[in-house]
Amino acid sequence: MKSEKEIPPAAPELKTAATPKHHLDTDKLLTKGVELPAIALDKTMTAGQQFIHSLPENRVSRHAKNYWHTLGPGLTTGASDDDPSGIATYSQAGAQHGFGFLWLSLWTFPLMSTVQEMCARIGMVTGRGLAGNIRIYYSRRLLKFITLLLFSANAFNIGADLGAMAKAAQLLNPSLKFWWLVVGFAVFSIMLQVLTPYAKYARYLKWLALVLFSYIISALLANIDWGQAIHQTLFPDISLGKDSFLLIAAILGTTISPYLFFWQTSQEVEEKIKDGKTTLRMRRSATAPEQIKKMRVDVWSGMFLSNVVMFFIIAVSGWVLFPNGITNITSAAQAAEALRPFAGDATYFLFAIGIIGTGLLAIPVLAASSSYAIAESLRWKSGLHQTLRQAHAFYGIIIMSMLVGLGLNFVGIDPIKALIYSAAFNGIVAPFVLFFIVRLSSNKKVMGHWVNRKTTTVIGWITTTIMALAGAAALYTML
């Protein structure tokens, strides 16, 4: 035991400057703002899981539970398609043409579902993402050009979605500052992708998909004449003027988007890795018919939800805004504001909540799809199952995508212009990527037993042609 003489004198206490109180308040506000979406999502997941476990054991509940467990990448892909930018486009269609474009939700469903099913099958059978397969079997130069445009389109889309989410949050609480909200949502999205283990991250996205029901409920509260809406869907009075062509091109561009192709394929690979198939050889082992069946249920369910939501958004905008002369909708938040005087507070709040929820789902998908495409084309280590330390370049692209999108909100770029640029880039990219998707999934050497059926290939080429025409129309708007 040391004597008193041996005890060294205490070091003189350093006086530190007191942190200003307003800095502490600001830091606390930022921390709470960033944590709030995660806390809300975590509580929603916990409540949802408790509800599922509390269901009585009977045939219906067993089927419901089995169906829910079957859903995965297809559900999150379909739900992410209804991002705030897409909501603005659908709202504009309803505001300008009433029920005139409801038929599109019926016709895009089989096209979108067929394409995404081909993407999922490519990922399951080859064990690689879409960009990885294109790099091996087709032109690397064209792939690099495609990924550059994809990154640009997704960055513009992320910027528009972040701005829309911030505006929607201000609808719920006008005292919130726009720039704090934009930064908070961006930081939360980055943290969700970078720090969350893939298995938990996938569950977050799956539960977030349920926020789409807020749009369905908001439409059901608007007292729509559903007989008239369904009649217009099945027997549309189509007038194809210049403005109509451009709006159809915009709807197709936001519904059948290239980022969904890359995301879907890579997510099927991620699911195999999560199940322990960590090597390419293991992932390329024989794919069982039961796996393909489950994937098809998942994909077609996700695309069905996506198109049902499109239907309801066009319907509520066409029923409420169009007859009242509100025909120019430039953002999802503006659509919510315009609906309030005529459809009531409940529709207004549900619409605003839906914008925030779908943004939280879509933005990580947009950023990650860019990263998957670029990383696979350059043979970088990639995947959300990797940690940050294991895949610096992959996560670097995600962070760059988010920062570019965030920056667009502070340089004065009009959100509508950002969407136009995004649509134009997607219009160029989509036909090329669709060409590769159809060719890959039709190639017996690549797909083996799970090669396309003839009807699937025909629908694929029809979709490619339609998207090429839509892309040309999008480019025309910029000239």
C-alpha positions, 0 to 999 in steps of 0.5 A: 500500500502506497504511503501518503508521500508516494501518492503523486500530487493531483493534476491541476484541474483544467478550467473548460469553457462552459458550452453555451446553453443554446448549443446544448439545446440545438444538439439535443434537438438534432439528436431527438429529431434523428432518433424519432423515426427509428424509435417510431419504426421500432415501436411499430415493428414490436406492436405488429409482431405482438399482434401477429403472435396474439392472433388465434390459431386457426386456418385463416390466421395460419395462412395470414402468418405464412403469407406475411413470412413469404413476403420480402424483397418483392414487397419492399421493392413494390412499396418503394416505387410509391415514393413521394415523387411518384405520389406527386406524379399520380396526384398531378394525373388525377388533378388534371384529368380526374379519373381519366388515367385510372386505367394505367394502374390496371395496365402497368401491373402485369408489365411491372410484375413481369419485369420484376419477376425476371429480375428476381429470378436472375438474382436467385438463379445466377447468385449475382446482381443485375449489374454483375450479370451484365458485366459478364455477358454484355458490354462493360462500357455501356454498363458504366454509362448506364450506372452513371446515369442511374446514379444521377437519376437516383440522386435527383430523385433522393433530393426531391424525396427529401424535400417532400418529406420535410415539407410533409413534416411541416404540414404536421408541425409548421414550427419545424425548420425545413433544413433541420428536417432535410438533414435529419431525414438524410442522416437517419437514412444513412445510419439505417443503411450503414449501421443496421445489420441486414436482417434487421434492416430488411425487417424495417423496410418490410414493416415500412411498406405498410405505411402505404395503407395510409393512402388507401384509407385517405381515399376511402374517407373521401366518399369517392363514387367508386362505381364511376371510378371502376367504370373509368378504369375498365372503360376509359375515355382516352384522349391522347393529346401532347400533355396526355402523352407526357403525363403517361410517360411520367407515370410509366417512368416513375412506375417502371424505374431502373433502380427497382431492377437493380434493387430487386435482383440484388435483394434476392442475392442478399436473401440467399447470403442471409440464409447462409449461402455465402459463396457464389457456388452455393448461391448458384446451386439448384433453385427449388421450385418452391423457392421460385413459387414463393418469390413469385407470390412475393413479387406479384404481391408487392407490385399489386400493392404498388399499383393499388396505391397508384389507383387510390392516389389518382382516384382521390385527386381526381375526385377531390381536386379536379372538380374544384379546379385545382389542376396544377400539383407540383409536390406530394405535400401540395397535394395533401394541402389541396385535399384538406379543405375538401376531404377533411383533416383525416385525409390530409394527415394520412396523406402527409404521414404517407409521404414521410413513411414512403420516403423513409422506405424509398430513399435507402432503396434509391441510394443502395440501388446506385451502389449495387450497380456501380460496385458490381460493374467495377467488381468492388466488394458489395452488399448490405450484409457487409459491414462498413469496414468490409465494403468502404467503396460500396457504402461510400456510394450510398453516402455520396448519393445521399449527400448529392440529394441533400445538397440539391435542397440547398442550391435552389434547384426546383423539385419539379426540375429535379424530377424532370431530370430524373425522369429523363435519365431514367428514360434513357437508362430503362430501355437498355436495362430492360433489353439486358433483363429480357436477354439474360432471363431468356438465355438458357445458358444463364438461367438453365431450367428457369429460363423465361416462358414465351409469354414472359419474353413477349411481355418483356419486349412489349415493356421495353418498347413502351419504355423506349417510347416513354423515354423519348417523350421524357427527353422531348420535354427537355428540348 
